[in-house]
Amino acid sequence: MSDRPPFVDTHVHFHDLRHETLTWVWLEAGWVHPILGDIGALQSQRYTAEDFLAETRFQNVGKVVHVQAALGSADPVDETIWLQEAFGRWGVPHGIVAEAPLAADDAGSILERHVEASPNLRGIRDFGPGDYLVDPAWQRGYALLAKHDLVCCLDSMPETYAKARALAEKTPDVTLCIDHTGFPRARDDEYFAFWRKELEGAAQAPNTVIKISGLGMLDPDWTVASFRPWVEAAIEAFGTDRAFFGTNWPVDRMRSSYGDVLDAYWEIIGQYTADERTALWSGNAERIFRL
């Protein structure tokens, strides 16, 4: 571990169910995740910046990007305000990917309010309704991200990568980040070939990037060997200058410890040069998210 540069974690989530205005419907007792199923082990009262720092204090984490986690709140800007307050007190998160309903008529004003609420705002994530990647109203909101130099963090799957590429090519001044390694839903050879082909297509748009994260969600008994082909294929598709890592913490905590995930990532990228490893570990994320 001593030879590693400080890690930049580009995908963490905080919550505190005692908050007066924020809601995390997916963390309410009894709520079943549509993909992961029973996540009762995750549905705790809180997981805050302070808790994250306590858990990761021996892991040499240099910078952190928080990705929108509150769902069902009346005003998505409240989460940004809460996270900026956490940064003021604890020094994390350094970057915030907030929620904004990009198809809404007032998407522009919501983005402006996010920007005013936090100098750490770096991106937007929106689980839009329906087939939103091709929805003209959603695309208009997406194009507004360029004004504020905001990254769009996209939850996706291989069936949507072609639409993501088309969106990226249509809006070249917005960086489109494919989250969770493209969120592969299966682990068999046939699916891997399909995922890889579609991911390579998405990578053809030069303003797309890949966040290697979340692989443990659908690989509960993962090993370095089971992670390796997905990580290597993602880096091969996007190159060592458009790929970086995130832990999806604390969601992936259901599958392992924080140090286990970092150790696996570092072992897998051991084949690259020192400069390439540094880029993948920290440099690319710092550049893309302006950290």
MITIMI-157080 format. One record per residue: residue in one letter; x, y, z of N, C-alpha, C in turn. Coordinates in steps of 0.001 Angstrom, whole numbers, padded with zeros to 6 digits, always signed. Example, Ala and Ser with C-alpha at 12.3 -4.5 7.8 and 13.67 -1.06 7.14 Angstrom:
# MITIMI-157080
A+013190-005690+007800+012300-004500+007800+013200-003300+007800;S+012850-002250+007080+013670-001060+007140+012900+000030+007870;
# end
This chain:
# MITIMI-157080
M+000817-001208+000000+000000+000000+000000+000849+001257+000000;S+002099+001162+000462+002926+002349+000591+003280+002970-000742;D+003222+002165-001837+003589+002695-003144+002408+003340-003865;R+001254+003323-003251+000079+003899-003903+000011+005407-003675;P-000392+006148-004706-000712+007554-004468-002034+007645-003717;P-002374+008797-003159-003685+008934-002507-004811+008601-003494;F-005765+007843-003026-006877+007396-003866-007943+008477-003981;V-008485+008662-005185-009638+009538-005376-010860+008649-005580;D-011749+008669-004635-012969+007855-004687-014069+008680-005320;T-014516+008277-006496-015477+009071-007259-016926+008629-007089;H-017178+007736-006128-018585+007315-005969-018845+006861-004544;V-019300+007784-003714-019738+007450-002361-021113+008065-002125;H-021809+007532-001120-023139+008026-000750-023208+008245+000756;F-023747+009372+001158-023993+009637+002576-025496+009781+002801;H-025924+009480+004018-027326+009698+004362-027457+009892+005863;D-028510+010535+006249-028852+010707+007666-030369+010830+007748;L-031021+009761+008145-032479+009714+008133-033118+010676+009129;R-032299+011317+009956-032826+012322+010890-032951+013699+010252;H-032465+013849+009032-032506+015156+008371-033949+015622+008213;E-034177+016890+008428-035547+017411+008470-036228+017464+007111;T-035470+017659+006017-036114+017831+004712-035717+016782+003682;L-034620+016089+003890-034168+015107+002910-034808+013746+003149;T-035031+013032+002042-035638+011703+002092-034773+010740+001285;W-034591+009540+001822-033896+008463+001113-034859+007281+001069;V-035756+007268+000107-036800+006239+000088-036206+004838-000028;W-035070+004707-000700-034462+003386-000903-033814+002839+000359;L-033704+003677+001396-033118+003233+002653-034151+003059+003758;E-035416+003231+003413-036468+003047+004408-036637+001558+004723;A-036927+001261+005968-037083-000127+006407-038136-000842+005566;G-037779-002015+005097-038713-002817+004325-038679-002573+002835;W-038022-001496+002396-037956-001211+000962-036993-002187+000314;V-037421-002825-000776-036611-003820-001468-036051-003220-002745;H-034746-003292-002915-034092-002723-004095-034491-003517-005340;P-034861-002858-006453-035335-003585-007633-034270-004447-008292;I-033002-004180-008039-031925-004973-008636-031201-005798-007591;L-030903-005197-006450-030102-005873-005432-030932-006707-004468;G-032249-006467-004438-033096-007226-003523-033031-006688-002106;D-032875-007567-001137-032862-007195+000277-031558-006467+000604;I-031658-005192+000967-030476-004418+001354-030598-003982+002814;G-031230-004820+003611-031444-004497+005018-030163-004169+005765;A-029053-004816+005366-027779-004557+006042-027290-003136+005808;L-027806-002497+004776-027403-001126+004440-028331-000083+005040;Q-029530-000487+005405-030561+000466+005809-030388+000891+007265;S-029296+001607+007501-028982+002121+008825-029517+003533+008985;Q-029473+004043+010196-029979+005386+010454-029155+006443+009744;R-027846+006182+009612-027015+007191+008990-025733+006577+008447;Y-025158+007234+007455-023783+007015+007013-023318+008365+006491;T-022601+009092+007302-022248+010475+007018-020776+010607+006656;A-020375+011839+006335-018966+012115+006047-018081+011682+007206;E-018526+011932+008417-017761+011543+009596-017592+010031+009660;D-018661+009293+009363-018597+007836+009388-017659+007305+008306;F-017725+007911+007131-016852+007502+006030-015386+007702+006398;L-015073+008852+006964-013688+009128+007345-013192+008153+008404;A-014067+007799+009349-013675+006853+010392-013378+005479+009795;E-014181+005075+008809-014013+003746+008232-012794+003656+007324;T-012445+004754+006663-011409+004707+005630-010100+005371+006059;R-009926+005661+007336-008805+006493+007762-007437+005859+007537;F-007363+004546+007331-006080+003907+007067-005870+003602+005578;Q-006756+004107+004718-006724+003727+003304-006145+004796+002373;N-005641+005880+002921-004991+006925+002120-005928+007442+001019;V-007130+007819+001429-008092+008418+000497-007809+009915+000434;G-007450+010388-000741-007081+011790-000884-008261+012706-001121;K-009173+012295-002003-010322+013125-002342-011536+012231-002594;V-012721+012834-002451-013968+012065-002486-015018+012830-003292;V-015736+012106-004134-016883+012659-004855-018140+011964-004347;H-019090+012750-003878-020372+012201-003439-021355+012249-004605;V-022017+011123-004840-023016+011025-005905-024404+010972-005281;Q-025297+011729-005845-026671+011876-005364-027207+010571-004778;A-027732+010666-003556-028287+009495-002892-029700+009724-002391;A-030018+010968-002013-031367+011269-001523-032367+011123-002667;L-033449+010419-002402-034532+010245-003380-035862+010498-002686;G-036715+011267-003337-038027+011545-002774-038111+012835-002000;S-037029+013619-001967-037041+014893-001251-037807+015939-002054;A-038369+016897-001351-039134+017956-002021-038238+018832-002881;D-037015+019077-002423-036104+019962-003136-034732+019304-003213;P-034254+018927-004417-032959+018245-004525-031780+019113-004100;V-031957+020426-004093-030858+021312-003701-030538+021158-002213;D-031491+020689-001421-031242+020503+000008-030091+019529+000246;E-029967+018506-000607-028865+017564-000435-027527+018249-000693;T-027471+019097-001703-026241+019827-001999-025856+020733-000837;I-026833+021421-000264-026570+022287+000893-026024+021463+002051;W-026637+020319+002308-026215+019437+003399-024795+018931+003185;L-024469+018557+001947-023135+018046+001649-022077+019140+001728;Q-022431+020344+001304-021478+021445+001409-021195+021768+002879;E-022211+021659+003709-022009+021849+005151-021082+020771+005710;A-021228+019534+005214-020343+018443+005648-018905+018737+005236;F-018730+019262+004034-017378+019613+003592-016775+020681+004507;G-017585+021665+004870-017092+022708+005756-016662+022178+007105;R-017324+021117+007561-017003+020571+008888-015953+019474+008838;W-016035+018576+007829-015188+017390+007808-014181+017360+006670;G-014330+018261+005693-013390+018286+004574-013722+017340+003447;V-014846+016659+003520-015364+015820+002443-016875+016033+002352;P-017444+015915+001166-016834+015531-000103-016222+016726-000845;H-015178+016440-001614-014521+017487-002394-015315+017832-003647;G-016067+016858-004145-016919+017069-005302-018313+016532-005034;I-019317+017193-005614-020713+016792-005425-021365+016575-006781;V-021938+015398-006963-022794+015118-008118-024217+015131-007602;A-024966+016147-007974-026286+016397-007403-027395+015840-008284;E-028592+015890-007753-029780+015494-008518-030437+016727-009118;A-030873+016611-010370-031690+017652-011000-032571+016980-012041;P-033870+017257-012037-034772+016678-013035-034585+017397-014373;L-033758+016845-015233-033332+017559-016434-034459+017789-017431;A-035516+017003-017375-036628+017193-018296-037615+018258-017816;A-037445+018731-016599-038390+019703-016036-038233+021074-016682;D-039327+021820-016708-039293+023165-017279-038343+024082-016523;D-038196+023839-015230-037336+024694-014416-035959+024072-014168;A-035527+023156-015040-034231+022499-014860-033106+023525-014770;G-033164+024548-015596-032123+025561-015597-032009+026282-014269;S-033138+026640-013691-033105+027354-012414-032650+026437-011281;I-032995+025140-011350-032525+024198-010332-031008+024058-010410;L-030465+023983-011618-029011+023923-011766-028355+025175-011193;E-028937+026327-011461-028383+027581-010929-028378+027562-009406;R-029431+027040-008810-029507+026989-007350-028482+026020-006771;H-028239+024898-007470-027188+023982-007046-025829+024686-007058;V-025566+025400-008135-024283+026102-008270-024116+027130-007157;E-025180+027843-006854-025119+028841-005783-024930+028198-004415;A-025463+026991-004255-025406+026318-002954-024039+025735-002644;S-023239+025437-003690-021978+024749-003424-020918+025035-004466;P-019756+025528-004033-018617+025638-004947-018024+024280-005299;N-018476+023225-004626-017966+021874-004881-018813+021113-005898;L-019841+021727-006447-020698+021052-007418-019890+020701-008665;R-019949+019434-009051-019168+018989-010204-019979+018199-011226;G-021198+017804-010868-021947+016994-011812-023398+016839-011410;I-024140+016163-012277-025566+015903-012075-025849+014443-012398;R-026711+013837-011588-027263+012520-011921-028767+012627-011866;D-029427+012076-012878-030889+012130-012932-031426+010807-013454;F-032199+010133-012631-032920+008947-013086-034194+009422-013781;G-034072+009821-015023-035212+010387-015725-036300+009362-015978;P-037499+009840-016282-038609+008919-016544-038541+008333-017953;G-038970+007094-018090-039070+006475-019406-037728+006362-020116;D-037771+006467-021424-036572+006352-022257-035916+007725-022365;Y-035422+008226-021232-035077+009641-021143-033871+010040-021988;L-032981+009128-022313-031802+009496-023096-032162+010034-024479;V-033330+009678-024978-033762+010164-026297-034934+011133-026189;D-035289+011527-024974-036384+012474-024753-035882+013893-025036;P-036482+014619-025984-036008+015970-026320-035980+016914-025116;A-036963+016808-024230-036991+017684-023060-035808+017374-022140;W-035523+016092-021932-034390+015707-021076-033083+016138-021728;Q-032987+015981-023035-031765+016374-023731-031524+017880-023645;R-032585+018664-023639-032412+020116-023478-031834+020438-022101;G-032341+019758-021078-031792+019955-019747-030354+019481-019658;Y-030065+018373-020299-028701+017830-020323-027730+018837-020944;A-028129+019477-022013-027254+020439-022692-026903+021616-021791;L-027757+021922-020812-027493+023040-019898-026297+022778-018990;L-025884+021512-018868-024749+021190-017996-023467+021853-018492;A-023382+022093-019800-022172+022697-020365-021915+024085-019786;K-022965+024836-019537-022827+026200-019016-022051+026215-017711;H-022211+025186-016897-021587+025144-015574-020433+024140-015507;D-020033+023590-016653-018936+022618-016713-019219+021434-015791;L-020426+020900-015893-020856+019793-015039-020833+018476-015803;V-020344+017442-015140-020341+016091-015681-021720+015474-015469;C-022193+014695-016432-023411+013907-016211-022998+012489-015852;C-023372+012035-014654-023101+010666-014222-024317+009815-014550;L-024111+008837-015408-025217+008086-015988-025283+006666-015446;D-026418+006320-014858-026708+004945-014500-027224+004265-015767;S-026613+003190-016172-026957+002633-017475-026808+001120-017475;M-027014+000534-018640-026787-000887-018870-026495-001046-020357;P-025940-002165-020788-025482-002284-022177-026537-001952-023224;E-027792-002222-022920-028852-001939-023890-028990-000447-024185;T-028423+000403-023343-028566+001857-023528-027274+002537-023965;Y-026177+001798-024089-024895+002442-024393-024914+003155-025749;A-025605+002589-026739-025653+003236-028056-026371+004582-027963;K-027418+004651-027157-028120+005919-026969-027237+006901-026213;A-026465+006398-025262-025540+007270-024531-024497+007842-025474;R-023985+007018-026364-022998+007513-027333-023611+008585-028225;A-024817+008339-028703-025474+009324-029561-025689+010640-028827;L-026079+010555-027562-026268+011755-026757-024949+012501-026587;A-023877+011769-026308-022568+012396-026132-022116+013077-027417;E-022322+012426-028533-021903+013012-029810-022744+014233-030162;K-023998+014223-029758-024880+015362-030023-024521+016561-029159;T-023936+016295-027989-023622+017357-027029-022147+017246-026646;P-021237+017599-027544-019813+017330-027324-019172+018145-026211;D-019838+019215-025759-019244+020038-024707-019686+019612-023308;V-020355+018454-023184-020702+017874-021887-019985+016536-021755;T-019318+016320-020631-018683+015029-020360-019723+014069-019809;L-019833+012910-020451-020782+011885-020025-020013+010760-019350;C-020282+010560-018077-019612+009531-017286-020522+008318-017154;I-020065+007193-017650-020803+005942-017507-020440+005338-016149;D-021400+005355-015244-021166+004913-013869-021146+003396-013741;H-020572+002927-012652-020616+001520-012233-020189+000548-013329;T-019140+000953-014070-018596+000090-015121-019688-000285-016131;G-020654+000612-016287-021787+000327-017159-022821-000586-016539;F-022672-000872-015258-023633-001663-014472-024011-002972-015173;P-023039-003849-015419-023365-005152-016019-024245-005970-015091;R-025305-006550-015657-026297-007235-014836-026063-008736-014700;A-025163-009285-015507-024889-010727-015438-023386-010947-015488;R-022958-012203-015280-021534-012491-015223-021133-013693-016083;D-021961-014084-017034-021596-015202-017907-020835-014693-019129;D-020207-015604-019865-019343-015231-020987-020107-014541-022113;E-021315-015029-022402-022099-014432-023484-022460-012980-023151;Y-022868-012754-021909-023213-011394-021500-021982-010510-021509;F-020844-011029-021069-019611-010247-021065-019271-009769-022475;A-019398-010649-023458-019096-010270-024836-020041-009166-025324;F-021312-009286-024965-022305-008273-025335-021987-006941-024665;W-021736-006987-023353-021391-005772-022594-020156-005105-023176;R-019131-005887-023460-017871-005320-023949-018052-004654-025315;K-018772-005308-026207-019006-004742-027542-019748-003416-027449;E-020793-003367-026624-021576-002141-026493-020762-001046-025793;L-019941-001430-024821-019118-000448-024121-018067+000146-025055;E-017473-000680-025879-016499-000175-026846-017155+000814-027810;G-018428+000575-028123-019143+001524-028972-019323+002865-028286;A-019727+002831-027020-019919+004073-026269-018616+004846-026157;A-017513+004139-026030-016212+004782-025860-015753+005522-027106;Q-016395+005278-028232-016009+005967-029463-016284+007461-029395;A-017212+007879-028558-017439+009314-028353-016339+009818-027426;P-015523+010778-027861-014355+011177-027064-014696+011884-025759;N-015940+012334-025604-016340+013006-024365-017061+012074-023403;T-016938+010760-023617-017421+009786-022638-016250+009301-021795;V-016543+009004-020526-015544+008456-019604-016197+007311-018849;I-015377+006478-018217-015901+005324-017498-015478+005366-016043;K-016445+005186-015171-016186+005067-013744-016259+003594-013371;I-015132+003027-013010-015076+001615-012641-015471+001517-011174;S-016676+001055-010955-017238+000998-009603-018404+000026-009601;G-018868-000320-008419-020110-001059-008270-020107-002489-008746;L-018948-003056-009071-018941-004420-009601-019367-005458-008577;G-019224-005138-007302-019611-006093-006278-021106-006233-006094;M-021886-005282-006601-023329-005334-006364-023968-006599-006905;L-023525-007037-008093-024102-008236-008696-023075-009364-008793;D-022053-009263-007976-021036-010310-007867-020709-010471-006383;P-021680-010959-005601-021533-010939-004138-020349-011732-003605;D-019889-012746-004334-018748-013543-003896-017511-013203-004728;W-017379-011929-005088-016334-011514-006004-014929-011826-005483;T-014031-011941-006440-012609-012101-006169-011860-011185-007124;V-010568-011052-006939-009768-010274-007884-009932-010861-009287;A-009963-012174-009380-010097-012828-010686-011443-012525-011340;S-012512-012444-010553-013827-012173-011152-013973-010708-011543;F-013292-009813-010816-013300-008387-011179-012436-008114-012416;R-011335-008831-012535-010298-008465-013493-010794-008266-014929;P-011533-009199-015532-011901-009001-016947-012749-007754-017176;W-013604-007409-016220-014462-006232-016379-013645-004948-016260;V-012741-004924-015297-011896-003739-015120-010978-003563-016320;E-010336-004641-016747-009401-004546-017868-010102-004167-019161;A-011280-004733-019408-012010-004403-020635-012457-002955-020640;A-012877-002442-019478-013294-001040-019396-012124-000112-019687;I-010959-000415-019129-009783+000425-019373-009336+000317-020823;E-009395-000883-021382-009015-001057-022784-009933-000260-023707;A-011213-000210-023377-012168+000502-024223-011959+002012-024171;F-011724+002552-022981-011654+004003-022815-010226+004538-022735;G-009272+003652-022534-007897+004083-022402-007585+004509-020984;T-006304+004629-020686-005889+004957-019323-006073+006436-018990;D-006555+007232-019955-006788+008651-019676-008268+008994-019519;R-009164+008003-019688-010600+008280-019545-011285+007275-018613;A-010513+006640-017763-011061+005682-016803-010562+006037-015412;F-011370+005736-014414-011005+005997-013012-011893+005129-012139;F-011671+005194-010819-012318+004259-009904-013237+004945-008894;G-014206+004184-008435-015055+004562-007312-015400+003304-006534;T-015815+003470-005303-016103+002283-004481-017584+001972-004320;N-018453+002934-004628-019883+002762-004374-020134+002482-002889;W-019424+003215-002052-019538+003008-000605-020652+003874-000028;P-021469+003352+000884-021360+002064+001571-022170+000933+000954;V-022706+001103-000260-023523+000030-000842-022702-001245-001000;D-021504-001132-001584-020680-002326-001790-020065-002851-000503;R-020276-002150+000578-019825-002642+001875-020558-003938+002237;M-021720-004172+001644-022441-005416+001896-021656-006621+001375;R-020680-006368+000489-019957-007457-000165-018510-007599+000295;S-017952-006575+000954-016533-006622+001289-016166-005447+002176;S-014878-005336+002471-014384-004164+003179-013830-003156+002177;Y-013707-001916+002609-013198-000853+001743-011785-001189+001257;G-010935-001628+002171-009566-001956+001796-009479-003091+000804;D-010385-004069+000907-010395-005179-000046-010627-004679-001467;V-011556-003746-001623-011865-003219-002952-010661-002481-003525;L-010044-001614-002708-008886-000877-003189-007726-001813-003521;D-007506-002816-002692-006432-003777-002961-006673-004489-004295;A-007923-004849-004560-008243-005538-005815-007985-004625-007009;Y-008466-003392-006936-008222-002447-008029-006729-002288-008294;W-005960-002080-007216-004531-001801-007379-003804-003008-007970;E-004175-004205-007548-003549-005407-008107-003855-005535-009593;I-005085-005259-009975-005487-005426-011370-004757-004460-012289;I-004497-003245-011827-003827-002261-012695-002305-002322-012567;G-001795-003369-011934-000351-003515-011777+000394-003656-013086;Q-000306-004025-014170+000324-004215-015476+000673-002895-016159;Y+000106-001787-015680+000321-000503-016338+001553+000202-015789;T+002009+001233-016507+003157+002004-016054+002790+002792-014799;A+003793+003310-014119+003544+004089-012910+002682+005299-013209;D+002948+005968-014324+002154+007150-014693+000712+006763-014997;E+000518+005634-015664-000836+005185-015984-001591+004800-014720;R-000928+004137-013802-001581+003762-012539-002001+005014-011763;T-001145+006012-011737-001488+007254-011037-002675+007933-011700;A-002715+007921-013029-003842+008520-013742-005139+007801-013401;L-005111+006480-013417-006304+005693-013120-006725+005844-011668;W-005756+005951-010775-006009+005967-009332-006500+007329-008854;S-006016+008389-009497-006334+009721-008986-006367+010804-010053;G-005380+010820-010940-005217+011947-011847-006374+012196-012775;N-006927+011140-013376-008056+011324-014286-009268+011894-013569;A-009550+011371-012393-010698+011849-011619-010506+013299-011226;E-009291+013656-010815-009031+015047-010429-009245+015984-011607;R-008824+015557-012793-009007+016394-013983-010468+016490-014411;I-011129+015362-014487-012497+015331-015016-013484+016006-014064;F-013281+015811-012758-014190+016417-011778-013630+017712-011183;R-012511+018183-011718-011942+019474-011301-011733+019517-009780;L-011053+018517-009271-010872+018399-007825-009552+019051-007384;
# end
